[in-house]
Amino acid sequence: MVEKTMQKPDVVSFPGESAAYREARDRLLEAEIALRRQTEAVAEQRRALPPGGVVPQDYLFHEGADGRPVRFSELFGDKSVLLLYSFMYGPAMERPCPSCSSILDALDGQVPHVMQMAALAVVAQSPIERILAFAGPRGWRRLRLVSAAGTSYQRDYKGEDAGGSQWPILNVFRRAGGEIRHVWSTELAFAPRDPGQDPRHVDFIWPLWGLLDVSPEGRGDFHPRLEYA
């Protein structure tokens, strides 16, 4: 086995920077390269997972202004992979989760790109008319939105706990050989974390944090809101 070695980055400089800045920045760049390698290694490990469990039923969801029924299996369309995001908007919630809404604000514009490779849909436990009443003014035009009301999907796939609380979870499914299996979920939401640490389980699909993480102040104690004055 050939061990990878860390190559020294090419020299880069910007106007007015000090030698101290460049030295510190080069050390940081080495850490960023190591992180990139780790990210690729984790992605490879994820792709190498054995088949997950068979989906227990073809859940009957509802979508559209007419509330038409749509089966879970139909969400795949002509794709073999389905990315299904659980949106925190349960029937007992007065308004949707601001953080989920921030994620979906960004994902709406990415739908045409994602759909080249995989199907993408968003499921919530509220009735479909309630979901659409929020989505319209929000400007979501491309996301496929479905209601899981009356089904056990959210409970089965960790978008809802036993007490009815909602969770922001992304689940991945694959259809092959006449059956649909679960592939992967953002289980980092339920993993132990250090004090004061966010779970970061869905951060990789959430552009907001990637941008703030490169700012000098970082994330701070900021949390997105549904509306800004």
N, C-alpha and C positions, 0 to 999 in steps of 0.2 A: 504494500500500500504506500503510495507516494503522498507524503504530508504536504499540504498546501503551505506556501510561505507568503508572508505579507510583503508585497512589493512596495517600495517607497513611492509615494505619489509624485507625479510630475509637478514641477515647481509652478505655482500659480501665485499671482500677486495682484492687488488692487490699489488704486491711487491712495497715497497718504498713509498706508498701514505701517505699523512699526515692526521691528524685528521680533519683539515679544509677541505681538499679535500673530505674526506668521508662524512662529514656532508653536504657539498654543493651537492655532488653527490646523496645522499639519498633524498634531497629535490627535485632535478631534477627528480629522479626516481618516486617520487609521482606524479609529473606533467605528466610524461610519462604514468603512469598508468591511470590517468584521461583522457589523450588524447586518449588512447586505448579504454576506455569505450565510449568516445564521438564518436570515429570512428565507433565502433560497433553500436551505437545508430543511427547514420546517415545512415549507411548501411541498418539497419532495416527499417528506415523511407522510404528510397528509394525503397526497395522491396515492401512496402505497398502502393505505389502510385496506384491510380485507373488507368484503361486502358487509354492509350493515344489515339491520333487521328489515324484513319485508313489511311494508306499510300495511297495517291491519285491516284497513277498509278503504273503499273509494269514497271518501268524504263528500257529502253533498253541500257545496257552498252556494252562495247567491251573489250575483253581480249585476251591474247596470241599473239604469233608472227604473226598469220594469221588474227588477228583482229576479231575473231569470235564473233558474238553477244551472249550476256548472259543477261537474264532477272534478275531484282532485286530479284525476288522470288527464282531464282535458286541459289543464293548465300547462302541460308540457308542449302543446301544439305539435310542431314537427321536430322538436328538440328531444334529446335523450337526457338532458340535465335540467332540473328545475331549482331555482334559487327562490325560496319562499320566506319573506321577512314577516315576522309577527309584530304588528303595529300595536302599541299600547293604547287601545281605545276600547275599553270594556263598557258594557251597558251601565255600570254603576258610576262611571267616570263622567264628571260634568263636562270636561274638555279633554282632548287628546294630550298625550305626553309631548311637551315641547321639544325634548331631545329627539324622540322618534320623528317628529315633524321636521326638524332640522335635517335629519338624515334623508328623509323622503323628498324634501325640497331639492336636494342635490341629486338624488337618484333619478328623479323624474326626467332630467335632461340626458341621463346616460342610457335610458332604456333602448334607443335604437342601436347603440353600440353593443350593449350587453346581449341583445337579442340576436346578434350575429353568431353567438357561440352557445347561449343558453337561454332558457325561458326564465322570466323574472316576474314575480307577483308579490302582492302585499295582502296579508290577511289580518283581520281584526275581529274581535268577538261581538262588537256592536252590530245592529241591523244594518243592511247595506245602505238604506236611505240616509241613515245618520252618518255613515262614513262619507258618502258622496256629498252631503250637505257641507261637510268641512273641506273636502278636497276641491270642490269647485272654486270657491273664493280664494283658496290657497294657490290656485293656478296649476294644479297637477293635471296634466293633459295626457301623459303617456303611460303612467303606471297602471298596471292591471290590479284593480282593487276588488277584493272579495270578502264576504262576510262568512265567518265560521259559526254564526249563531245557530244553536240547536245541534251542534256537533261536538265531539270530544277532541277535535284536532288540536286546539290550543293546549288543552290539558295533557294530551298524549305527547306533544312535542315541545313542552316546557314554555309555551307562551302564556300560560296561566297556571297559578299554583292552586293548591287545594282550597285556599281561602278566597279564591276569585281574583286575587291580585294579578295584574298583567306584567309580562316580562318582555323586553326587547330582544328577540332571539332570531338569528338567521339559521335556517335549516336548508340543507342541500340534499336533493334526491336524484336518483338515476333510474331510468327506465331501460331495461334490457331483457331479452329473452322472455317477454310476456309478463314480467313482474316488475314492480317498483320497490326499490330499496332505499332506505335512509343511508346517506353517505357520511354526513358530518354536520355538527352543530356548534354554535359559539358557546361551548360549555365553560369557557373561561369565566363566564358570568357567575358560575357557581363555585369556582376554585378559590382556595384561600388567597388572600392578598395582604400585603404589608399595611400597617396603619396609615390612614390618610390616602391610600392609593385607590384610584378608580379601577373598575374591572377591565376596561379597555377591550372588551370582547368584540365590540362592533366598530371600534375606532377605524379599522382598515377600510371601511366603506363610508366613512364620515369625513369629508374634506375639511370641515371646520377645524378639527384638532390638529391635522397635519399642518395647516397654515399657522395656527397660533403657536405650535410647538417650535417653530423656527423664529418666532419673534423674541426680542430680548426679555420681555416680561413673561413669556410662556402663557400657559392657560390661566394662571392666577386662580381666582375663585369664581370665574365667569361660568354661567350656565345659560344656554339659549332660552329665549322666551318665545311664546307663540306670536307676540306682536311687540313692536317697538314704536314709541311715540315719535 
